[in-house]
């Protein structure tokens, strides 16, 4: 039997495995993720249709099929949310929010033990949430918060660690582009995911804050609280930081109250931040730069989306996800153990790959398996393996996996946030920062454990919206 | 969060072609940005109109859906030129000299191949919509312009890929240390240093 016959006679699962292996090879040799997925997807379609109809007809069918995907997959109302969220991020950078936010946080929570650390946690959380950019948030706050903390006698490693870790709070509190991408890939409601991220994001920030207070009370010479602000001074600091609350608030009210679509909420948020930035002196040069960067990032995300969906189109013929689900559910291991193993593999993968690319590439195969593991899409909470309904699991898993992906920003070897902080502050080394984030890393593991043990934290708000 | 990528320049034909072409790519990318800006205005008007005057923009959903292809594709070559499409560089970042240029060359050739396939496929997709006169559901906007932007933008990308093939082939032939016209790989520390630098510049301009 020659190669052509062998290929023509292979079963679809076999084709799926070969093509997926080919895609991984392309990714390893450094082909851009979007294109690696598109190449693999097209090759897969060509293989399947050539086996069925012969090469010439097979080629034509696959070209036609592949050619419709880029346009049809991006022309969706749900995806229009992504550029608005990204634009908010770039404009927020120019809107003078960072210093105002830090000042307000300092005046309101500075009196706590380790007060400057707590203030840094909350202000990074707020700015990270609105800008959606972990790495940039750490870079900005490394300049604002670290010098003040050092001046007050805070430990250098701790000061660097809190800024690096604070940036990771970007992805759960709305607006969060990565949760939107997750929702679209798994065909879940975007609003439900955005709402679901709110409480876990808040819990993460509170756990960070609690950790700082704990460290400050148990360690000697940790760093003094900042006292002496009057209530008048506190309230005076609020207006500058208000746009942050306005953006988060608008998104929550629009989606939760059902008075606007997510895109409308994102646009309104961008509009408010734009006005703020204009007031702070943003002109065409800065606006142009924001628009250029927003487009670039949007194009990057959309390219991976259509590239991966081309591969998913092929998977539809190969049923690899089905085979993977069957294999996982047949394992003699408790579903919870399997879930934890999957999450651990995400932690490993996240060390080498950007969160968005990692999620988009793996979810088409992993997500159906998670649903199957729980007992299927329509399963009720009572009959399910995790004690959560099918809809609930799709939301819950999304939040946990995104939290997991963010964790990789503060772990070696890549840990971009840590490198950034060290890059901004010449007086701290990368090793200092990695040492400083250790307690926060432990806190994050704790948060993930809490979210796994108490899915209610994730599912309460979406449940109130009817997603149960 | 402005970012930049290191791309070496000199006065060779390749570098000049690269820079000239980059102007076209930048213009297209900016056009994409302006469409995002208009989208934000449209959606804001729509929601405020509904809240305040109980009126919404006619054909809002059609406009948004039709604008998406422009947003997603106009900047695709610009993004490629700046190395903005993400990838895993754990292996290639360890390669040096000819090995590196060869791997990159293979990678870009494969990208060009699939881009050409998609140009053909998406042109057929456009042509069907154009000849059949397809239009959107609500206010009958013609669909073909949004479908046409895909093959057009991919063609711009294909030319960029050809320029990069030229760049990598030249780097391979000359075993170049500092090749022109192609984005270079940066490790986490370099990316971080750049991010730090951009923050500094901006705060110096007193934007806070």
Interface residues (C-beta under 8 A of the other chain):
Chain A: X26 X27 X28 X29 X30 X31 X32 X33 X34 X35 X36 X38 X39 X42 X63 X64 X65 X66 X67 X68 X70 X71 X74 X75 X76 X77 X79 X80 X83 X84 X87 X89 X90 X93 X94 X96 X98 X99 X131 X133 X135 X136 X139 X140 X142 X143 X144 X254 X259 X260 X261 X263 X264 X265 X266 X267 X268 X270 X271 X274 X280 X281 X282 X286 X288 X289 X290 X291 X292 X293 X294 X295 X296 X297 X298 X299 X300 X302 X303 X304 X306 X352 X353 X354 X356 X357 X413 X414 X415 X416 X419 X420 X422 X423 X424 X430
Chain B: X1 X2 X3 X26 X29 X30 X32 X33 X34 X36 X37 X39 X40 X41 X42 X43 X44 X46 X47 X48 X50 X51 X61 X64 X65 X66 X67 X68 X69 X71 X72 X73 X74 X75 X76 X78 X79 X80 X82 X84 X85 X86 X87 X88 X89 X90 X91 X92 X103 X104 X106 X107 X110 X111 X113 X114 X115 X117 X118 X120 X121 X122 X123 X124 X125 X146 X147 X150 X154 X188 X189 X191 X192 X193 X195 X196 X198 X199 X200 X202 X203 X206 X207 X208
